[in-house]
């Protein structure tokens, strides 16, 4: 994701216009809900009845204690509980592991009991600059991107430390465990003001040996943020800076599905409902689409 005050000056570069699986179908808007406060990430609950939504509620880098997690109905976007979990600073990416919600919070990973919304533990990340997205593997290990630190942290067996640090990560933002790989939505090569000399694309990192590879051709797409699997051979991906939703297939080619306002952040997706959730961080709202 991208801090609120850094919003101008990036141009998304599209990869090949060849479709991933037939001509792209424009998503249909189902509902939107406002009254959120800089929502960054949406994560559907396993019951598929509501989503957890992280709210930065302030500057994404400030440790101000204002951040919180909301519960929002998937049916109609009604806010079920606005401040379900409180006491966070700049909460961003979310992941569920064995009944616990893990939240990236600037320079620490926060573990929350989904039964009562209470914080169980905070895992400090000394030296981390901007913890962003969170993903978990089948063994319950939790991976967290540090976009400004060009690194990925991992919580395993109670220890939270740097798992991989490399310029090849190209400012990692969105994360997704897909089989034996960690798929990374890269922001791109960052310069002053968080603009980029080269926009990002999708990467893969082997969970076995940590080798980093471009997904497909590695053609630049944009300042990538949200990342979700879409079918067998493609992904849904947002561009925060330009404001866009892409379908990117495993060859790296990208189709533009939606032209959005800047601030389209960390998406959530329910495949069986064809339901996509897009937090619009600058507009303080969550928008739902049907994506076919």
N, C-alpha and C positions, 0 to 999 in steps of 0.2 A: 504494500500500500504506500501511499505517498502523503507526507504532512500537508495539512490544509493550506498553509501559506505558500506552498510550492506548486503552482498549478499551471503555469503557462510555459510555452516555448518548446514543447515536444511534438514531433510529427510522427505518427505511426507509419511504418513502412510495411506494406502488405507483401507477403510472400506470393507464390504462384496462386492464381485464381482457380486452379483446378479443384473441383469439389472432392470432399472426402468420400462421399457415398451418394452420388447423385446431386442434383441441383439443391442448394440450400433453401430451406423453408424459413421464412421470417417468423421469429417467435411471436406469440400472441400474448399481449398483456392481460393478466387476470385481475390483479389488484395491486394497490400500493398502500403503505401505511406510513404516516408521518409521526411526529412527536417523539422521534428518537433523537439521539445527540451524537452526531458524527459516527454512525454505525460503520464498522469496518469488516466484520465477518459474520456470516450466517451459517449455522450448522444444524441440519434437521436432527431431531431426537429419534432414537431407534423406533419409537412407536409411530413415527411419521404423522403425528398430530400437531406438533409445534416445532419451532426452531429456536435455538439459542442465538442471540445476537449480541455481539460485543459493541459497546458504546465507548468511544474515547472520551467524549465530553470535555474537550479542551484541546490543548496542543499535544500531538502524538508523542512528543519527546519529554514532556514535563511530568515529573513525579508529584502530582497534585492531589492524588487520592479521590479524584472525581469520577474515575471510570467505573462502569458497571455492566452487568449482563442482563439482557431482557429475555422474556419468553414471548414469542409471537405465534399466533395460530396460523397453521398452514392453509386452513380452509378459506379464511377471508382476510387475513392480515391483522386481525384484532390483537392489540397488545394485552396479553394475559397478565403478565407481571412486568412492570417497567423496570424496576430495580430489584431483580430476583437475587443477584449476587452483587455486593458492593465492596468498597475498600480497595479498588484497583486504581492504577495510574493511567496508562494508555493501552488498555486491552485491545488485542488485535486477533491473530489467528486462534482457532479453536480445534480441539480434537477430543473425542470420547474414548476412554479406556476403562473397561471393567467398572462402569458406574461412576467414574470420576471424569470431570471436565478439566482439561488442561488448556491454559490460556497464556499466550505470549504477552508479556507486560514490560516492555522497554528493555530491561536488563535482568529479567528473571522469568521463570516459568512458574505459574501459579496452578495449584491443584485444588479443585473445588468438589465437594460432595454434592452429587446431583439430587440427593434425597432432600437436602435442606438449604442448598445454596451457600453453605458455610465454607470458608477457606480452610483447607486441611493443612497445606504446607506451601511455602514459597522456596523455590530452588534458585539461588543466586547464580548469576552468570558474570563473574568478574571479567571486565574488559569488553563485554558485549556492547555494541553500539546502538543497534536497532532491531531487537528481536521482532519477528514479523509473523510468519505463518507456522502452523503446527500440523504434523501428521504422525500417525502411529502405524507400526507394522503388526503382523499377526502375533508376534511374541509380546506385544505390549510396550515395545520400546518407542519412545517419543522423540521425534526429530523437530528441530526448530531452526528456521532460517534467520540469519543475521545479515540483513541486506547491506548495511553500511560496513560490516566487518568482513564481507566476502567469505562467510563461513556458515557451517551448519553444526548446531549443537545437538547432543543426544542425551536423553535421560534413560539410563539402563541400570537395573539393579540398585536403584537409589542414588546413583551418581550422575550428575549433570555437568558435562564438560564438552569441549570442542571435539567433534567427531571428524570434521574435515574443514580445512581452511585452504582456499585456492582462488587465484584470480580467474581461473577457468569457470568459476561459478557465475561470473558476470553480474554481481549484485543479486543474489538469489532472493526471490520473494515467495511466490506460491509453491507449496510442496504437496506431493501425492505419492504414496507408496503404491506401486503397480507391479505385481509379481516380484521379481528379484531386483527391481530398480526403484530408486527414488527419482520421480520426475520433478523437475525444477522449472518454474516459470521465472525467467531472468528479467530483471529490470533493464539491464544493459550497462554499458560503460559510462559511469557517472562522472560528471564534471561539476563545476561550481553551480550551486542552485538546484542540484538534483536533476538537471537536464542531462542528456546523454550525447556523447559523440557517436555512439552506435546503439540503436535500440536493441532490446533483448529478443530472445526466442526460447524455445523449449530445449532443455537439456535432460540427460539421464545420468544418474550416478549409481553405479553398481553397489548394492548393499554388501556384496561379498568382498570386493577388493577396492572400493571407493573410486574406481576409474570414472572419469567424467567424459561424456561424449555429447555431441550435438544430436538432437532428435532430427533425423532426416538430413536435409541439406544445411540446416543452420542459418537459413535466410532470416534476416531481421524482420520482426513483426511489430513490436511496440514495447512500451514500458509495462511489462506484464505483471499481473497481480493474482487474481483468482484463478483457480485451476481445478477442474473436475473431469472425471472420465465420461465419455459420451460414446456409447456403443463399443464395438470391439477394437476399432482402429482410429479413434480420434478423441479429442479433448475439447471441452468448453473453457475458454480463457478470456479474461478481461484485460483491457488496457486502461490503467488508472488515469494517465495523463491526458490522452486523447479522448477518452470516454468511448469504449467500444466493447462489443462481445464478438469473439471469433470462434470458429470451429477450426481446430488445427489437427490435421491427420498425422499419422506416424511417419510420413515422408517429409513433414515440416511445412507442407503447403497450408495456407490459411484462407478461410472464407469469412468475410465480414457478415455477421448475422444481424447485429444491431449497432446503430450509430447513437451513442449515448452522450450525456454530459460528462465532463471530467469528474473523476471521483468514483467511478465504478470499481468496487473493491472486491473483497474475498467472497466468492460465490458459494452457495450451497445447492445441491441438486438431489432430487428424489426421482430415480429412473422410472419406477413403476407408475408414478403419477405424471411423468414428463414435466415435472415442476422445477423451475429454476428460480433461485432467490438471488437478487443482486442488491447488495447494500450500496446506496448512493450516498457516499460519505459527506459530500459537500452540501447535499440537499436534506440531510437529516431524515432520510426515508429508506424503506425497504420495498423493493418492487418484485412482484412475482410474474413469471412468464411461463407459458406452455411452450416447450421446445420439442419439435418432432425431428 
